[in-house]
Structure formats: structure tokens, C-alpha cells
Amino acid sequence: MQMTGARILMECLLEQGVDTVFGYPGGTIIHVYDALLDYPGIRHILTTHEQGACHAADGYARATGKVGVCFATSGPGATNLVTGIATAYVDSSPLVCITCNVELPLLGKDSFQEVDITGVTMPITKCNYLVRDVNDLADTVREAFAIARSGRPGPVLIDIPKNVTSDMCEYAPLDRGEHGLSGRLGRLMKRSSQDFKAPEPDYRDIYILMDMIRESRRPLLICGGGVVRARADAELEAFANRVDAPVGITVMGAGGFRGLNKLSTGLVGMHGSQASNMAVDACDLLIAVGCRFSDRVALNPANFARNARVVQIDIDRSEINKNVETAHHIVGDARRVLEILNGKLEQLDHSEWKNYVFSFKTETEYDGADDRLTPSQVLDAIARIVPRDAIFATDVGQHQMWAIQHLHFEYSGQLVTSGGYGTMGFGLGAAIGAQIGNPDKVVLHITGDGSFRMNAGELATVAYYGLPIITVLFNNGALGMVRQWQTLTCGGRHSQTTLDRGPDFVKLAEAYGVPGRRVAHVNELEAALRRALAEGRGMVIDCAIATDEMVRPMVNGGGNITEFVVN
């Protein structure tokens, strides 16, 4: 049947099972938004800013495991997506970002709101497309979704000139199961022998690892973001129990291994627990699952796990030996590799080693005061009152580290946070996406006063759609993490990190139609949380904490993993 490019795009989204799109309209994408009116099966969430739309699509993807989708117009609309795309790229979150550009004859002429968005986003997407012919549109969309969700997931961008959205051509519906057998995607797979599935692990590598495990007396596992992306938390827990080994987590690995499991040692690296970091230093075998050994984990690669043989399990071959030299590796999907290992490895016992590691496990204590809360008080209240299956979206900074240290995540996708890119302003948009994708779950947005002010305008989205997102704001009147670094490494010289200025966050929230509460005592916080949960509506809870409160423990970047500068 004959259809416009805009309608073909809508049909292709339905083929992919897309039921939600986040976006913001504009001139070049006007035909797409016009067609959207005729597709009630696709819900559109209008955000306050395109960056919020991209973060929301990302949060939706991380919390549901589906591909997130966002729309933006050309020029500034498209470039406003860039931070969100980069955030998703570094953390391997599957997105399809659809932008529209000026008409083909106007490309390259500095036309109004023209930008080469495919050129801009080339380094931060798995793949991107400029669709010059409406006849190529359906195949391009099908290919984009296949690439976004396959292998190591990530963002893909499709840029469509305005005239292509109004041009007509024949469209034939195609079941998603047939996409890899016909059209351009089928030809690509046939030509490259690429089936868009995760690489099957080499069984010889599996057997080598099994022998290494049997020989080890002090094994340690590290759970990285690849476990979360693969939804392999059950498989990793079974493997850890079988090996009887302590398990440390990275920031992106939170939720990939239950925090309340008796084998959990907590965070590894810069803000890692003593138990985790001492275990890294003393282990004789370190098995990293879905972990790329970033500079926040392997602070000094030369002496990281210096007494161990390092084994890396990762779906992306390019991550192998990139940051830390390994003794052995397995290329494959974390879930599949762990399934095979669990089916072949016998039960082991490492009681003596575990006793040594867990002798270092302690809880960080913070000094209380009459006029402010401590981080542990805030998070302990949340843990007591909020349902255990709640989803947590954070921004970036001290509050992020405190949340990961104190809250015990139970499943993959329960924590939605910007790890590798460290994007302040990520949290509220991500919480919106997580809530849309999980309407029956409680979603908490944990943020700081520095991060929150960046994209607080998305409170308008929360209010308009009646989303019951609870924002818990750690308000120390400072850019806390940078201030902490200045205290420790710049002799206490604090440059431009004091936020002694507006807004009044309670009044700001109420201006957007969201209730606000300011709290300085545990009983006030508990009452606010209970009220928000009982009313089932959004709320901003402004928690006063000390300006110079620090994230503890801490190891300096580039330092030995056991040399804590704050403990």
C-alpha cells in the first residue's frame, strides 16, 4: 500500500512492539507528529527538553530491558539529544533516536535549523543513518532496532529529511521475526555472516576457566554492567554460590548481584568498601563478568589485582585487555556463559578465604546533628519505608555513591544511573522513563542540589502525566563531589563549588504542581515518604545535610586500591 514516510515510520515502530515514545516536536518533524495522531497504540510523552526525552528513553530501556525511543526536530532539537545519546552509549543502553532534518535540497547550505547530526553523533552511536530515499526508510528502521538491541546494546540514530517524511512509496508490513530474512537487514546478515546474536562462547575457554577456578584458593568475582544488561542476576548468584566466592560490584553492576546476599562485598574501586578492595588486592583469581575495568574500578591497572590471575568475561571483544591485561578471557553474553558454567561446575568451598575478606566488612558511620540529616539516615529511612522492589534513578555525585553503598538492590534494572559518562541531570528524565515503563512500581529519584537544578524543568512532565515519582534531594548547598576533591587534593581551596543561591526547591516543585517538603530530621523524612506513598503522587523532599559531608571510603585516582585517603 502507498504511504508517506511519516506513516511508514509509525508502522515500523509498531512492528518493533514500540508502545511509548519520548520527544519534543518542531518544524522538520512536523509530518511525523501529524501521523502520530492516527496511531493511538503509540503513547507519546512530551518532555520539557529534548535532553529529558533522551534520558527518559534511556531510563525506560534500562528499567524494562526494551529499546527506548525518542523523537527530536533538527538543529538544536537534535543536538540537545547529544548528552543523552553519549550517556546511553557509554553505559550500553539500547536506544533508537529519530530526528528529522531540513529537506534534501537544503542540506549543506546552512539552512535554518540544519545540523549534520549523523556527523555529530558518529562517535557516540553504534550506528547512524541519514535516510535520503523514502523507499529505504522501512529497512533502515528495522536495521536500526536490530543493531540497538543486539550484542552489546547501544544507541542508534536515524536522521530523516523533512521531504522524506512526506514522500510516498509502497509499504509492506513485515513481522519482526522475518526482518533478518529479507530486505536490507537480510542482505547485510547474509553478506557479513552476522546474525545479530551474541557470540556463542568457546567451550574450550569455559573448560580452561573451570580448571582455574578449581586451582584457586582465593577467588573473587566482580559483577559489572554486562550482568545487568544481560539480566543475568539469577545466573550470577547461582555461580557465586557454587564457587563460594565473594562478589564485588561496579557502579553499573549494582542490581546484578543481590546486595543482601551473604557473599556481597559491595562496591569495588574508588569508593569501594574495604572488604571489596582488600579482596581485590589479596585474591589469586579475579573473574570479572561484564566489567570493562574503568579507571574508577582499576585505579592503577599496573598493580590492580596484583596477586591474581585476571579473567574477563565480556560480550564485546574490544573490551578484552583494553584496560587490564588478562590471563584468560571468554567472549560471550554474560547470561549464556554463566548458564554453561553452572551446568558443569561442582560445588566448592572457600570458607577460610571468605572469613578473611568479610573481616574487613564494616558500615560507614556519619555524625548526626540537630539541624541536618546524615546520608545514612536518609537512605536507612528509604530502605525501611519504600517497597523493596522500588526502582531507583539517581543523578551523579555524592548522593549517587551513598545510594549505591547503602541501598541493597535485588534485581537487574532496579538501579538506573549514569555510570561511565557521569551525567548530572540524568536522574529525573530517567525516573520518568522508568516509571512509564513500570507503572505499578514505586520509582524514587535520588539527586543532589547541583544535579537537580540542571533538568528540574522535567517536574512539569511529572505533574502533567500524574507520575508518582518521589524525588529525594540531598541538599548540602554545594557541588559536593567536586568540593570533596577540592578539600582532599587542593588544600581545602573551594573554587566555584558553593551553591549559596536559589532556587527554593520546595517552592520550585510547587510552582510545577508537585508537592514539596523540606526536612531536617528523620521523623520529618519518614512522614514525607509515607505521605507520598499513601497519596500515590509525585513529591520533592528536600533533605538538609552537612556541606562538608564526604563519600567514604575513597581512594585517589591512580592510587593503590587499598590506600584509602578517606575511611
N, C-alpha and C positions, 0 to 999 in steps of 0.2 A: 504494500500500500504506500501511497505517496504521503510524506510527512515533512514538516520543517525540521531543521536541525535541532531546534529547541525541544520539539516533541520527541524526537529520536533520543535525545539525552534523557528525558524523563522515562521513556520506555526502557532504556538501558539501565537506569537506576533501579527500576522495578525488577528487571532480570536479575540484578545482583542482590535482591532482597532488601534494598535500602528503604527504610521507613522514616528516617529522620535526616534532615539537612540543616546545618547551621550557616547563617550567612547574612549578607547586607547588600541590598540592591544598588544599582547605578545605571548609567546610560548605556554602556555597551552590553550589559547582561539583561537588558530590559525584556527581550523576547523570551528569555529563559524564565524570568519571573512571571511573565504573562502566561506561558504554558503551564507553570506550576499550579495556577488556579484550577486547572482541569484535572489535577491529579491529587485527589483528597487522601490517597493512600500514602503520600509522602508528606510528613509533617515538617514544616519549616519553622525554625526557631530564629527569630530576629534578635540579634545581639546588639549591643551598643557600639561596638567597634569590630572591625574585621579581625583584629588580633584575638579578641574574645571569642569570635566564631571559630577560629582555628584551634585555640586552646580547648574550646568546648568539644569540637570534633575529636580532638586528641583524648580528652578525658572520657568521652563516650567509648572510644576504641579501647582504651586501657581497662576500663571497668567492665566492658561487655565481651571483649575479645573479637568484636566485629570490626569492619573497616569503617572509620569515621569519614564523613563527607562535609565539605564546606564550599560555599559559593562566595565569590567576590567579583567586583567590577574591575575595570582596567586601571592603570596608573596607580594612584595612591591606594586604591582599594586592594589591588594585587600586592603591592609592596608592604601593606600593613599585615599581610599574612606571613611575611618572611620569618619573623621571630618564632612564630608558632610552627612553621614548617621545620626550621632548624631544630627546635626543641624536640619535635617528633622524630626527626632523622637521627639525632644522637642517641635517643632512647629507644629506637627501633619500634615506633608505634605506627600502625598501618592507617594511612590517610589517603584519600583522593581529594585533592583541592582543585576546584573547577573555577577558572577565571575566564572572563571574556575580554577581548581586546578590540581596538579600533578595526574598521573594515580593512580588508586586504589591500586595496589600493592606497590606503593611508599609512600602512606600516612603513617605518623607516623615514618618515617625513616630519618627525617631532610633532605629530598631531596632538590635539587636545586629549589629555589623559592617556597618552600612549607610553608604554614601557615594554622593554624586552624582558618579560618576566621569566621566560624559559632560560634566558641567559643569566638572569639574576639568581635563579634558584638551582641552576645546574649542579653546584657543589653540595647542595643540601637536600636533594631528592634522589630516590633510587632511579628514577627515570622521569623525563617530562616531554610534553608534546605540544607542538603548535599545529592545530588541525586546519589545513588550508582548503580542504575539499569536503563538503558535507557527506560525500559518498564514503569517506574514511572514518566518519565520526563514530559509528556504532562499533566498528572493530577496535578503534582506539580506546573507547571506554572499557570494553571487555578486557583488553590487554592491560590497561592501567590497573584495574581491580585485581587481576591475576598477579601482577608484579607486586602490588602493595601488600598482599596477604601472603605471598609465597616466600619460602626460605627464611632469611632474616627479614622480618617485616619492615616497612618504612613508608614514607610519604611519596606520592606520585602527583604531579601537577599536569592538568590538561588546560591549555590556553586556546580559546575558540574565538576567532574574529567575529565581529557582530554580524556580518553578512552571512557567515556560515550558519548562524542560528536561525536565520530567516530563509535561507535557500532550501529548496525542496529536493527530495530524492526518494527512491524506493527503500522501504524498511521492512525487513522480515524478522519477526520475533525468533529468538533462539534460546532454548533452555540453557541455563548456566552449565549444566553437565556436558553440553555439546560445544562449549566455547573453545575448548582445546583441540577440537577435531576439525574445525572449519574456520574460514576467514583468515585474517592476518595472523591471529594468535596461533591457529593451527599450522600455518606455514612457518611461523617463527619456531615453533616447537619441533617441527619436522627438520628444519634446516639446522638448528643448533643442538638437536637431541636434548633439548631442555623440556622437562615435563612440569616445571614449576612446583615440584615436590621437594621436600627436604632430602638432602643426600643420605642414602642408607649407610649407616656406619659399617666399617670394615670389621668383620668378626675377628680377624687376626689381631686388630687393635684392642678389641674387647678382651680377648684372652690374655694379652700382654698386661693389661691393666689389672685383671683378676690376679695374676701372679704377683704383681707389685703390691696389691692390697694384702695378699696372704703373707708376704715377706715383711710387711710393715709392722712396727711395734707402736708407732705414734702417728696414726693417720688423722688428717684434718680435712674436712670438706668446706668449700666456700660456695655459697648459693648466690648466684648473680642474676641479673635481669633476664637472661635467657630462660631460666626456670619459670619465671613469671609469664613471659611471653608464650612459652610452650604449654602453660597451665599444667606444669609437671610437679606441683607441690606434693601430691599424694605419692608419686613415684620417688621423689627425693627423700621424703620421710621414711618410706619403706627401705630405701637404700641405706640411709644413715643408721637406721635401727639394725639393719643386717650387718653393716660394717662395724657398728658400735663405736662410732667416731663423733667427736664434737663437730658442730656446724656453725660457722660464722657466716654473716650475711653482708652483702654490699647494700648501699642505699637502694639501688634498683632491684635488689633481690628480696627486699622486705615483703613478706607475704608468701614468698616461695618456700619458706620453711616456717612452721608454726613457732611463734615466739615463746609459747608456753611449753614446747617440747623440752624435756629434761636434757637433751643434747645441745640445745641452742646456747651459743656463747654471745650472741648479739653482734653489733656492728664490728667490721674489720677496717683498720686503716687510720686515717687522720683523727677521726672521732670515735675510733673503735674502743671497745671495752678492754680492760686489762686481760681478761680471760682470752678474748679473741686474739689480741696482738701477741701475747705471750705464747699462745698455741702456734701461731704462725712462725714465730722465731724458734720454737723447740721441736716442731713436728719433723718426722722423717719422710712423710709422704703427704703432699698437698694436692687435693683433687678439686679443681675449680670448675664448676658446672655453669656454663653460660655467663662467664665472667671475663671481661677484657683487660683486667689489671690496669685500671686507670691510675693516674697519678695521685688520686685520693685514696686508693687502696694500696698499691705498691709504691709507697712514697719514695723509696730508694731501690729501684729494680736490682741494683748490683748486690744488695745484701738482703733482699726480700726472701723469706723462707730459706735462709742460707744453709740450713742443715737438712733440707728436704729435696727429694725428687719431685718436681712440679709436673702435674698432669693437667692438661686443659681440654675440656670438652666444650665444643662450640659449633654452631651451625655455619658460621662464617669462617672459611679457611683463611681469609685475610687477617683475622684476629690472632691466629696462631703465631706465637713467638714475636708478636709485634711489640709488646711492652716488656714481657718477661720471658726469658729463654726456658723452654720446657724440656723435660726428659722424655716425655711421651705426650701424644695428643690423640683425640678422636674427633673427627669431623662428622657432625650429625646433630639432629634435633635432640634437645635435652631429654624430652619425654621418651623418645624411642630408645636412646642409649640406656637410660635408666631402666626401662622395661626389660631390655635384654639382660642387663647386669643382675637385676632382681630375680630373673628366671634361672640364673646359672650359679650365683654366688651363695655359698653356705653361710650359716650364722657364725659370726666371730665375736670375740670378747677382748675388749681393751680397757678393762676396769682400772688398772693401775694408771694408765695414761689419762683417763677421764678424771680420776681423782686429782691428779696433778693440775690439769687445766682448770677445773672448777674450784680449786683452792684460791684462784685469783678472782672469782666472780663476786663482785660487790655492787651494791646500789649506790648511785651518786646522791649525796645529800646536799640540799640547798638551805641556806639560812633564811628563816622566816622573818617577818616584820609586821607591825600593826597596820601599816598603810599600804601594803602591797602583797601580792601573791608570789609564790615561787613557781618555777616551771613544773616541778614535780607535783605541787598542789593542784595546779590546773589540770595536768594530764591524769593524775590519780582520780580526780573528780569525774573527768570524762570517762575513764575506764570503768568506774563504778556505776555510772548512771546511763550511759549510752548503750544501746544494744550491741552485743558482741560482734554481730555481723555487719555493723555500720561500715560505710565506705568513708575513707579519709582522703581529702585532697589538700595538699599543702602548697604554700609558696616556697620561697628559697631563703635560707638564712638560719639563724639560731633556732627559731621555732621548729623548723624542719628537722634539725638534728635532735632536738629534745623530743619531738613526737616519735621519731623512729627509735630512739633509745628507750622511751617509757611505755609506749603502746605495744601490745603484743598482737601482731597481725596474724590472721589464721588462714588466709587463702589468697591465691593469686588474684590481683586486681583490687584487693581491699585498700591498698595504698596507691594513690595517684599523685606522683610527684615528679618534678623536673630534676633528674639526676645529673646526666652528663653535661647539659647545657646551662644548668643553674639559672633558670629564667624567673626572675622576680616578676610578679604579676600574673603568673601562670594559674594560681590556685583557684580563683573564683570562676573563671571560664571553665576550667577542668571540672570543678564541682558541678557546674550546670550540666555539662555533658554527662557526667557520671549519674546525676540524678535523673536526667531524661532517660538514660538507658536502664536505670534501675528504680522505677517509680515507687516500688514497695519497700525500699530500704532507706534508712536514715543516712544522710550524707552530711558530714562535717567538713567545713573549710577551716583549716588551721593556718593562720597567717601572722605576719608581723606588721607594725605600723609603716615600715618602709615599703614592703611589698604591696600592702593593701591599697595604698593611695595610688599605685600605678594604674590599676584597672578597676577601681572601685565603682566606676560607672556601670559595670555589669550588674550592680544591685537593681538597676531598672529592669533587667531581664528577669532576675529572681522575683521581683514584685509582680511584674506583668503576667508571668506564667504561673504564679502562685506556688513557686518551688519552695519546699520546706527545708532549705539549706541553712544550717546553723554555722555562722562564722564566729570562730573563737580567735580573738585578736590579742596577741602578746604585745602589749604596748609598753615599751621601755623608753620611748622618746628618743630613739637613736637608730641608726643603721647598725644593728647590734653586732653582726658578724664582722663587719669591717672595723667597727670600734674595738672589738676584741683583738683583732690582729694589730691594730694600732697600739693598743695597750701592751701587747706582748712583744712586738717587733719594732715599734717606733718610739720606744721610751715613754709611752703614755701621751704622746702628742696627738691630739684628736683633731683631724682636719676634715671639716665638712661632713661629719657623721652625726652631729647633734640635730635632732628634728624637733626643735623647740618652736613649733609653729602649728597652724591648723592642718587639717580640719578637726573639728569636734566630731568624732566618728559616730557618736550616738545621734547627734543632730543630722549628720550626713545620711545615715541609714534611714532615719525617719522622713527626711526630705524625699527619699526614693520610695517611701511607702513600706519600709521594712522596720519592724520594731528594733530599738536599740537599748542596751543595758550597759551601765558602767559598774564594774565590780572590783573590790579590793580585798575581799575576804572569802574564804571557802564557802561559807553558808550562803553568801550572795550569789556566788557562781553556781552552786548546786541548785538554788531556787530558779535561776535564769534558765539553766539547762532543762530542768523539769518542766518549766512553763512552756518552753519552745517545743519540747517533745509532746506535751499534752495538747497544745494548740495545733500542732501539725503545720506550722508556718515558719517562714524564714525569720531569722533573728541575728543581729550583730551583738556579740558580747565582748565588750572592751575590758580586757584584764590588765590592771596596773601591775607591772613588775619592775624590778630594780634596773636602773640604767646600765650598770656595770656588771650585771649577771653574765656569766660565761657558760659556754658549752664545755662540759668536762666529761671525759678526758679529752686531751688534744695533743697531737704530735705535729711538730712543724713539717711543712712540705719539704721533701728531700731528706728527711731525717730517718734515723733508725726507728723501726716500728714500735720498739719498746721504750724509746726515750721520750717520755711524756713531759711536756712543758707545763701542762695543767692537769692535775689529777683529782 
